[in-house]
């Protein structure tokens, strides 16, 4: 057996072993989409590499795996999420939500128990400790901790060594007993601490005595909610009543919706909200229109500047041609986020250098300085300006390459036929240029349609649209608007609603790309044989 075969079967063994480990985890977390993708990839890998029958697929399979993992799976999962109520308060599964509810506890006021002596101690690190003298059999000592921030190691221990045969309390040398006055001075902090007897029982400082030992109280926590699986019912132990099952993925107890809830399928509700809710539809209409405008003008301006520069430098006898080309691609070499932040400072309405440079013009024409980022028109102009600076080097590179690939014989023949330079450019050079770079222009449109980085770093979507029911601004595009809905809206996460907008964006870009590629193929049929 060849070494390559041994390595192949070794790889398959390790891969299948990892899959065997991963499948139960996906089932346990109810990650059904991940389970489906895992099974498909496993079958694809084993069919390709286990035998020589499908050996030619070994070059295609890795690409198929990446396509399924990073394109198909995210798109399909986003489409699935758009039909759910996945949002803040509805992130867990139903089983996980029930487990969280059953972990909640409560303490009744009539369960405070009998008061007893409680001593407050402090070590050299200024950490607090409680010593509770319940009786001779229960002299409990331990670190005082926050009620919800503890581990099993923080539970109190029975320490009979803290009391002598005469019943007097003995304080170890490494601990300091706080006086009543010191306890009063730190009472706000001490009242938030507890000595944990066990998971459901704790001791708190109840009464501070200036002259003697302070007193403590024993609090016994009880389970707040109980779930009855047979009837799918949640029981409220505090109010001694049964909770009903709501239709939004929550239990309802005494008329109140109980959190956390769980994810459920809500059908087309998110899409209906986009279409029917005017408070949402109005801002979305503004954002959608601006997204198309931004994507179009972003491609047009960068292409225009890049083509203008490449045509200007596409001359064999031009001196310092290479130096000029190197200078023009410098913005492309600088990381985009750095350029965006630099421009954000340059365009600052109050301290930016741009307004300082144009200061004499403002004074000459007696006009106010431009309030970059503060008005709708100036903010959008700033976005297009910065994007043109970032994008023209790319267009300059691809148009330069396309121009150099056009045969000079065509231009010379046109010149012999009496065509002017302008006619040669528009009738020969420009159509052949579009044939070569139209797929790149389509890709640039799709990129700018989702140019989240520029919007987020330069304007953060602002200025805000006043009166909108959701967090949105005049320079927000659909992808940044989706981010506001999902994360930064200030009203909790709305993943389901954001996923529906993402799906719409995907369909729009898919449609535009399909139409554009069909048009580019028509150009290729007409001009491809020139």
N, C-alpha and C positions, 0 to 999 in steps of 0.2 A: 504494500500500500504506500502511495506517495505521501510525502510530507504535507503537500497542499491539501490532500484529502483528509489527513489526520487533523490538520488545523481547521478545516471546514467543519468537520463533525464536532470538534472541541468547541468551536464558536457556537454551533447550533445547540450543543448541550448547555452551555452557559446561558445562552439567550432564552432557551425554553425553561431553564430553571428559574430565571428571573421572572418570566411570565407566570409560572406556577405560583410564585410568591406574590405577584402583583394582582392576579385575578381575585383572590379572596378579599384583598384590601378594597378593590373597587366595588365589590358586592357589599362589603360591610358599610362603606360610606355612600352606597347607592349612587355611584358615579356610572350610570348606565352608558352614557356616551363614550366615556373613556374605556369602558369595558368593550364596547363594540369596536372602537378603533384598535384596541389592543388585540382582539381576536382576528380582525382583518389583517393587521400587520404580521401577526404570528403565522397565519396561513400563507401569506404572501412570501415570507422569508423561508418557511419550510418547503413550500412547493418549488421555490427557485433554487435553493442551495442543497436540498437533501439528495437530489438526483441530478444526473446529467441531461435528463430529457428536456428540461427547461433552462438549460445553461445560458442561452442567449439573453435571457431576462436579467441576468446578474448585473448588467450595466444599467438597466432601467429601474430595477427594484429599489435601490437607494433613493432615487429621485421620487418614486411613487410614495415611499415612506415619508419623506419630508413634505410632499404635497398633502398627504392625508393628515399629517401631524400639525402642520403650521398653516394650512389653508382650509382644507375641508372641515377638519374638526372645529376650529374657532368659528367658522361661518355657520356650521350646523348648530353648534352649541348656542351661539348668539340668537339664531332663529328660534331655537327651543325656549330660551329664556324670555324672549319677547311675548310668549304666550303664558307667562306665569306672573305671579304677584311678588316676585323676588324683590325685596326692598328691606329697608330697616324695620326690624320687628318680624320679618318673614324670611329670614336667611336659613334657618335650620330646617331639618326634616321634621315630620310630626313626632317621631319617636324621640329625637333629640330635644324637641321643645317640651315634651311631657317629662323627660328626665330633668330638665332645668326647673320645671314647675314643682316637681316632687322634691327637689333639693331645697326649696324655700321653706323657711321656718318662721315661727312667730312665738311671742311670749305674752301670756296673759298677765294683767296687772295683779290679779289675786294669787299669782304663783310666785311671789317674791320670797316667800319662805321666812324663817325665823332669822332675826338679826344675830350677828356674832362678831367677835373681835376680829379686826382686820388691820394688820400692820403693813405700812408702806416702807419698803427698803430701796436702797440705791447702791449700785456698785461703783467702782472707780471710773467706769466708762459712762456714768450717768444714766445707765439703763435701770428701769423700774422693775421691782419684784414685789409680789404680794405674799403675805403669810397669813392664812386664814385659820383661826383657832375655833373649829367647829366643836370638837371635843377631843378627849385623849386618843381616840381611835382615828380621828380625822384632823390632823395638823397638816394642812396642805400648803405647799410652797412651790412657787414657780415664777417664771418671767411673765410680766404683765404685757399683753399684746393687744393690738387692734382686733376687734371682733371678727373681721372678715379676712385678716391677714395672719394666718397661723399655720403651723405644721404639727404633725403628731408629736414631734419632739418638744413642743411648747406646752404639752399637757402637764398639769400640776402633779407633784409627787408627795406622798405621805412622808413627813420628816419628823419623827419623834425626837430626834436629837436636838431640836430647837426648843425643847422644854425639859427642865430638870425634874427631879423627884418631888419637889415641893410645888410643881405646877407653874413655875415662873418661866417666862419666855426668855430664851438665851439668843442673842444676836451674834452671828459669827463676826470675826474681826474684819473680814473682807467686804462686809456690808454695813451700810449706814442707815440707821432708823430715822426717818423723817419725823420731825415734830409736827404738832397740829398746825402751827403757824406756817410751816413750810408746805404742808399739804394744802392749806387754804391758798397759798400763793400760787400753787401749781394745780389748782382744782380743775380748771378747764381741760387740762391735758389728762389728768388722772381719771376723770369721769368717762373718758373715751376708751380706757383700757380695761381689760378683763383678765381674770385668772381662769384658765380653761381646765375644768375638771375632766370632761370628756367632750365628744363631738357635739352633744346636745345640751350640756350643762356648763354654766360659767358663773363666776363670782365677780361682782362689781363693788366698787366703793360706794356706800350708801349714805353714810353720815360721818362728817369729820369732827373729831373731838379735840379741842385745844389742850385739854388737861390729861387725857388718857388715851387709850387705844380707840381708834376709829372703828366704825361698824361696817360690815359688808352685808350683802344680800345674795342669795342663791337664786339664779334664774335658770329655769328649765325650758329649753326650746322644744317646740313641737312642730310636726310637719304641717305646713299650711294647706297644701293640696294633696289629695289622694286620687289616683287614677284607677278606675275599674275597667279592666280590659274587656270583660265579657259584654258589657253594655256600652263601651266606648264613651264613658262618662267621667268627668272630672268633678270631684267633691270638694267643696270649700269647707275646711274644718273650722275656720274662724267664725263664719256665719252659720255653720251647720246647715248648708244647703247644697243642692246639686247645680252644676253649671251646664249650660246648654252649648251645643256645638254650633258656632257661627258659620256663615257661608263664605267667609273671607280668610279662612285658615287660622281661626282663633277660637278659644273658649270664651264664653260670656257668662260672668258670674254677677248676679244681682244687678243686671243691666250694664255692667262695666266690661269692656273688652280687655282681656288679660293678655299681657305680653310675657314671654315671647310667643309669636305665632309660628306658622310653618308655611312652606312653599306649597302652593296649589296651582292647578291649571285654571286660568281665567279666560281662556279662549282669545278672542280678538279684542278684549276690553282695552288694552293699551293702544291698539290702532284706532279704536273708536274714540278714545279720548283725544288722540291727535287730530282726528277729523271733526269731532263734534264740539269739543271744549274751546270756546272762543278765547278764553284767557290763555290757553296754550297755543291755539291755532294762529292767533294774531302775531305773537312774537316769532313763531315758527315760519310764518309766511315771510317776514322780514329777513330772517336768517337765511332761508332757502334762496331768496332772490339775491341777497348779497353773496352767498356762496358761489352761485353761477357767475355773477359779475366778477368776483375776485378771481376765480379760476380762469375765466376767459381773459381778463385784462392782464393777469399775471403772466400767462403764456404769451399773449400778444406783445406786451412790453419787453419781456426778456428776449423773445425771438427777434423783435424789431431791432433792439440795441445790439444783440449778438450778431445778427445778419449784417447790420450796417458796418460794424467794426470789421467783420470778416471780409466783406466785399472791399472795404477800404484798404485792407492789408493784403488782398489777394493779387498782388502785382509783383512780377518777378524782379523788376529793377528797383523796387522800393528799398531804401537804405534803412538799416537798423530794424529790419522786419522782425527778426527773432526776439529782439529786446522788447518791441512793442507787444508782441504776442505773450511774452512772459509776464509783462506788467498786467495785461488784461485778465490773465487767469489767476492773479494773486487773490482776489476775493474768494475764489473757489478753493484755494489752499487753506484759508483760515476757517476754523470750525464755525459753523453757522450760528450756534448759540452765543458765541463770543461777539460776532458781528452784530447780532440782534441787540444784545445788551449794550454794546458801544453806541449803536444808533439810538437806543432808548435814552441814553444820557445826552447825546448830541441834540436830540429833539425835545429835550425837557423844556416846557413852556417858560419856566422862570429862570433857569440857570444854564440852558443848553447853548452850545456854541453857534448852532445854526441861526437862532434868533439874534445872537450877538452880531453875527456876520451881516445879517440883513437889517440891522438896526438903522443904519443911515437911510436905507430905502423907506423904512417905516416912517422916519421923521420927514423925509423929502415929500412923500405923498400923504403925510398926516393920517396914517392908518394904524390900527392897533396891531401889535405883534400876533402872529398866528398861534392860537392855542392848541398846539399839537396834543393829541390824546384827550382833549376835553370836549370837542364837538364831533358830531357824526361825520361831517365832510372831511375835516382835517385829519381825523383819526384814520379814516379809510385811505386818504391820500398818503399818509405816513406808512401804512401797511404796504401799499403798492410800491411806494418809493423804496423801502427797505428790501422788499421781495425782488424788485428789479436789480438792485445791487447784488443780491445774493445769487440770482439766477442767470444773469446775462453771461457770465463766463462759461457756463455749461452750454448755452446756445451758441456762443462764439466758437467753442471747440467743435461741436458737431456740424455746424454750418461750414466751418473752415475745411473740415475733412470732406464734406459733401461737395463743396466747390472744387476742391482739388481732384475729385474723382470724375468730374465732367470732362469728356474729351475736348481738347482745344480745337480739333478738326471741325466740330459742330459750329463753334463760334466763328471760326475762320470762314466756313462755308456760308454762314449767314451774312458775314461782312462782305463777301464777294457778291452775294445776291442783293446787296444794297441796304441791308438792315442797319439801323442806327444802334449804338450801344444800349440805349433804353429798350428798344424793341427786342434785341437779342436777350436782354436780361429777363423781360417779362414773358417772352414767347418760348425761350429755350432754357435759360439758366434756372429761373424760379420754378417752373413745373418739374424739371428733373431734380431740383433740390427737395421739393415736397415729396416726390416719390421716395427719396432716400431717407428723409427724416420724419415723415408723417407718423410712423409708429412711436418715435421718440416724443413727438408733440402730444400724441394721445396719452403717453405715459406721464408727461409733464402736467397735462390737464388733470389726470387722476391724482397725481401727487399734490398739486395745489388745492384740489377739491378737499383733500384731507390734511392740509398743512397745519397741523395742530401746534407745532413748536413755535412757528412765527407768531401766531395769534396769542398763544399763552404767555410767551416771554415779552412780547412788545407791548400789547395793550390789555392782556388778560380779558379780552372780549369787550372792554369798555369803549366809550362811555355807556352806562346802563340805560336800558329802555325803561323809562319811567312808567309805572303802572302795570308792568308785566307781572303775571302771577308766578313766573319762574325766574330764576337768576339768569339773565341774558343781557347782552350788550349789542351795540350797533356794529361792532367789528367781529362778533362771534360768527364763525362758520358752523356748519352742521356738526362737525366732529367735536369742536370745542363746546358747542351747545350740549352735545351728548355727554361730555365730561361734566359739565355743570349739573345736568340732570342726575347723573350717576353718583357723583362724589361731592362736588363743591357747591351745591345749591343751597346749603344751609337748612334743608328740611329732611335730612336723612338721605340714605342711599336709595335710589329708585332704579335698580338694575333692569327690571322688566321693561319699564318705559324707555330707558336709554337703549336697550337692545332692540326695541322696535324701531327707534330712529336709526340705529346702526344698520338694520336690515333694509330700511328705505334708502339709505345712502348707498349701500352695496348694489341695490337694484338700479339706482340712478346711474352710478358709474358703469355698471355692466351694460346698460342700454346705450349710453353715450359711446362707450368703447366699441360696442358692436357696430353701431352706425358709422363711427369714424373709420374703423377698419374696412368696412364695406366701401366707403368712399375712397380710402387709400388704395384699395385693390383696383378700383375703377381708374384712378390716376395711373397706376402701374400698367394697366392694360393699354391705356392711351399713349403714355410716354415711355413705357419701359423698353421699347425696341428702338428708341432714337439713338 
